Amino acid sequence: MSTPAPTILVVEDDDIVRMLMVDVLEELEFSVLEAADGFEALKILRNLDQHIDLMMTDHGLPDMNGRELANQARELRPDLPILFASGYAESIDVPGDMHVIGKPFSIDQLRDKVKHVLNN
């Protein structure tokens, strides 16, 4: 019996960018959940019956930024790996146990970064 595909929660307020990220991750054979903002993401994260292997979030979300979301996500799921996607990757401050990928990224960069985060 094969192991189920890792599940990634993608949080991105730009509908087109979110759709592209979901498509790419599904092509890479990940199972994907999606949220348009931090509040939607927290609703998914609060359902502890829903298995999530990684949360990938835009850093610049409206209402609640990615860092605030990450902090609340870790309260709900202390061991959840978090990957920030940002057009300003070099200038955002992330805790040592969280990861960042700069936008724009290639499919290969996304695949490699997600695999790296999941394998740590």
Secondary structure, 3 states (H helix, E strand, C coil): CCCCCCEEEEECCCHHHHHHHHHHHHHCCCEEEEECCHHHHHHHHHCCCCCCCEEEEECCCCCCCHHHHHHHHHHHCCCCCEEEEECCHHHCCCCCCCEEEECCCCHHHHHHHHHHHHHC
